Amino acid sequence: MPDSSPVLDLHADLVRIPSLSHQEAAAADHVEAWARAVPGLVVGRLDDNVWASLGDGDDLLLLASHLDVVPPSAEHPFPPFEPTVRDGRVYGRGAVDAKASGAAMLAALARLAASGWRPPPAGRVVVALTACEETGGGYNGMQAMRADVFGHALPEVSAALVGEPTELRPCLAQKGLLILTATARGRTAHAARAHLGDNAITRAARDLVRLDALTFDRADPLLGLPTATATLVEGGTAKNVVPDRCGFTLDVRSTPAYTHAELAELVAEHLESRVEVYSDRLVPCATPASAAVAASATDALVGLGMDAAPFGSPTASDWIFLADVPAVKIGPGRSELSHTADEHVEIDQLVRAVDVYEAIARRYFGGPRVTLQGSTVVAS
């Protein structure tokens, strides 16, 4: 029976390091030192983004996750940066999002290297653990690596596994995020003579009702229909003045069935307020089930006796910076626990994730079908 302690120890070490966004240096140092101690791996670093590579070819399978975490929540049941084991679970900030995926990816690569396995001469497996995934804007580690590492120190990415909590089910699509701002214009007047003005708040209110009636007619097979939700409203300057302006923000969760430009146009046509794009960079992503990386994930999961049914995710991830290559989002733990005080990961899933990542890598590079015998991944 293989020793499961490497992934458990590495996971505990990472949870113990409070790597908030823009503060990942200590975690990156630890990952770099850990990977450099594994014979056969080539290790590199850009800022606080660390990668480890096995193989020399240009067909690059990337296993990517992130080092940063959000700040602790109120009412954590245990100290947030002290990994605590209870009832077969590891609790702590980042325990599931996404240090479980990162630790398992590194442990899988190390196990592949230690076993003597190498991808074919044309192939390469790379694990990249990056910074600033949680920030939602500005610097992003995966974006920086796509610009400055892939195509330079490393070949371009051919396919990817994105490490986020999916309970080790294969996610083949994720929604994007389009943020729109809308501005209703009116005419100011004294509130005592409101009939002389044109209340912009009232105009905005009519648009918010219209928004509830907005429908989309193109459904994505895994993600369903887009949604448009008002999340912020701001208007008025004084309690006795009819406002001439009211602005509101719309959170549009997009699918590959529409471009962001199409969605912005649909919303603008439906409302009387002026609609502008605030942010459209978080694009929706999808991978056909027939793509090599998706088929490899399915076959590996079936061989391991696990649920291989694909699904779609409503949450964004660094997949957006890999939208141009076939990718599967897959990792241990439940997404619903991300950013919560109760964040934890099941130890069994954390250990099994090493098997999953190893098996997918073997299948992607044309190896025989993999199965699980006891606790060992074997080719058959």
Stockholm file with secondary structure:
# STOCKHOLM 1.0

chainA/1-380         MPDSSPVLDLHADLVRIPSLSHQEAAAADHVEAWARAVPGLVVGRLDDNVWASLGDGDDLLLLASHLDVVPPSAEHPFPPFEPTVRDGRVYGRGAVDAKASGAAMLAALARLAASGWRPPPAGRVVVALTACEETGGGYNGMQAMRADVFGHALPEVSAALVGEPTELRPCLAQKGLLILTATARGRTAHAARAHLGDNAITRAARDLVRLDALTFDRADPLLGLPTATATLVEGGTAKNVVPDRCGFTLDVRSTPAYTHAELAELVAEHLESRVEVYSDRLVPCATPASAAVAASATDALVGLGMDAAPFGSPTASDWIFLADVPAVKIGPGRSELSHTADEHVEIDQLVRAVDVYEAIARRYFGGPRVTLQGSTVVAS
#=GR chainA/1-380 SS CCCCHHHHHHHHHHHHSCCBTTCCHHHHHHHHHHHHTSTTCEEEEETTEEEEEEECCSEEEEEEEECCBCCCCTTCSSCTTSCEEETTEEESTTTTTTHHHHHHHHHHHHHHHHHTCCCCTTEEEEEEEESCSSSCSSCCHHHHHHHHTBTTTBCCEEEEEECCCSTTCCEEEECEEEEEEEEEECBCEEGGGGGGSBCHHHHHHHHHHHHHHCCCCCCBTTTBSCEEEEEEEEECSSTTEECSEEEEEEEEEECTTSCHHHHHHHHHHHCSSEEEEEEEEECCEECCTTSHHHHHHHHHHHHTTCCCCCEEESSCCGGGGGTTSCEEECCSSCGGGTTSTTCEEEHHHHHHHHHHHHHHHHHHTTCCCEEEETTEEEEC
#=GC SS_cons         CCCCHHHHHHHHHHHHSCCBTTCCHHHHHHHHHHHHTSTTCEEEEETTEEEEEEECCSEEEEEEEECCBCCCCTTCSSCTTSCEEETTEEESTTTTTTHHHHHHHHHHHHHHHHHTCCCCTTEEEEEEEESCSSSCSSCCHHHHHHHHTBTTTBCCEEEEEECCCSTTCCEEEECEEEEEEEEEECBCEEGGGGGGSBCHHHHHHHHHHHHHHCCCCCCBTTTBSCEEEEEEEEECSSTTEECSEEEEEEEEEECTTSCHHHHHHHHHHHCSSEEEEEEEEECCEECCTTSHHHHHHHHHHHHTTCCCCCEEESSCCGGGGGTTSCEEECCSSCGGGTTSTTCEEEHHHHHHHHHHHHHHHHHHTTCCCEEEETTEEEEC
//
